[in-house]
Amino acid sequence: MSFTLHPRLAAGTIPLGRLPGGLVLLKNNALFPWLILVPEVAENIEDLHQLDPDHYIEVARAIREVSQFVSEHFHPDKLNVACIGNQVRQMHIHIVGRSPDDPAWPGVVWSHNDKQLYDPEQVDAIIAAWQQLQAKL
């Protein structure tokens, strides 16, 4: 099976690394601590229930690991985790840290139009924190 990241996901994200459950991306919007897990699955698999049981467990573990990173690194009040894919059909799971002071609170981030790109120093710090966590595992 060949895997190609959807161009829309590639355009709006920064690669952090890989887990057994898939590719981990940072959404390039500093307004929200937002990571995206992209399982490396066949193109026709779009939703979690379509995964075979072993792969489902692998992806669930990756979701847990990414969620833990967002929680520990960004310290949000709440995590939103969703496999939506209405616009980009390639399976991907959003893990978004939410807090009452974020600009979309308490609404959804999906339709919030404001954007603030990460500066290079912020990206470097997030990548370093991600790599440090991976080194411990």
Steps between C-alpha positions, in 0.01 A plus 500: 500500500636841410417791728479860387400781733204698366627834360263702717629333816858548386445868418366601840722298730852440624619139533594398855576134444355152472341260742401140437147641454598749230648837411480781760453856376478839671230722352671828421266720701641621830154607619426138590723213614390272217664177389382266229565127488486352149490120504679346204208302363357414161326786323155344535521490882363827633346422840629327811249215492641396161837407651570138578503440878880494539548820301215665693684428826822640352324821392321528836836477677640771272198723571563452871870584463434814296222605741737457793762714324250781429381486859847502655667747263223756446296454823152555353187477714340250261596279206284461190575183303322435171526300179283721279628507143210679334727711280815286495393137470842354587469354850637745754430565866501849648628541856433859607569659836224740605485767769253775587750761377533356148332711229242238403392400853248351562423449131675269258846563358417346160319809375706764681667707229767689696850367458839576651794305361756364743832682500809282440603508867158370608518221242850404615384487864198281416710265287761474777230422758350236270840341441577504872174318572573243227848437640344407836269240346 
